[in-house]
Amino acid sequence: EEYRALADACLDDPHVSADTARRQLLELWGGDAAPLGVDYRQAPGSANAAGEQVRAGYEFGGRRVEVLGDRLEEFRAAAVDGLLMRGNLAVAEPHAAARDVARMGLAEIAEVFLGKVGVDTRGLVRSAVIAKALQVRGLISHSTSDFANLLEDVATKSLLVGFNEAPATHRAWTRRGQLPDFKTGKRVALSDFSDLEIVYENGEYKYGSFGDTGQSVALATYGKLFSISRQALINDDVDAFTQVPAGMSRAALRTEEDLVYAVLTGNPTMSDGTALFHADHGNFVPNASGAAPTVATLDAGFTAMATQTGPKGAILNIVPRFWIGPHALRATARTLVVSMTDPAGATVNVANPFQGELEVIADGRLDANDSAAWFLAADPNVHDTVEVVTLNGVVAPYLEIQNGWTTDGAAYKVRHDVGAAALDYRGSVSYT
């Protein structure tokens, strides 16, 4: 009767919009909704000591979880943050009610969403509540259930946290770029721009141009599927959709690093037909000449980079910023760049001209390739070295639901579109 009266009132009032009618319906609907939580200590519908009917509920920000209309989104936000916190993942600014919702189990959270779509869950066991929550389409999303979307949000945020917080040695010395599609793109080295020319009084400015030695760079797709089993959801295993996605994002980051360090160790051929590190490029020091990290070998590398010239012969004066090498040489390199005196000096108080000049970066991939080889690289924001490209600038891996949900669990797909390429040989030196 109340619903009919509301419908008639909305139809009679020409000023009532569809959104207003929807909100009023939700408010009325919410007042008649099924219990919002399941009190497993006492069966819903039974009478308590005072003879009052049991309607189990949970505290949400100091009040019962009576989420109506747009407040459903509030509960969803609190639930996402609460589950991340339960999974021991950092949440920068958690929802004010996240800690309250975090005390709820997955079955209780599922029941909140079912209650909002009018599904009576009284008498249902945990497994049945979760199965129904995954099947029933919700108010927030009409394509999947609100509970399914909640798990997707948690998994996505876990993926991003894992990707952004995982250590990655390549981030400091490479630069980020993007491509609009999977076609091979071209990158022109910064040093290829023509030199400025004098402009005499009343003279004309001439257009500069880039050289034609652009390097190729392309994307590839890397991905993996993972599933959250029905048993994991019933067992309230939060790690299934917090730690697993975080682990997969770290795997995506490892793939990215593999691509970057493969550029150094693979020594690819540049657009001029010569290998990235080659004597003809003036950036190669063979190990046979005694290339261990010393003041002398650093001096050779600094000189080689400083005297690099552009396509038209301009001196570039490139200054190395990073020492990149295997862990086997990390201690030697760090000692060399922090010491006030030359560690290998034959006499006392021989000054070390490279103190504080370099940031030391060590990576195990270089140990696996050649534990005696190392590199110098310039600041990637000043001179071209290696670029990491992603599709349309989307840096982190992407997570999506794989075609639908079933009562046995959920399936996700993690995808990372990424590529890496050397842009110019002048900004790095190899000691191999």
Disulfide bonds with the S-S distance in Angstrom:
none
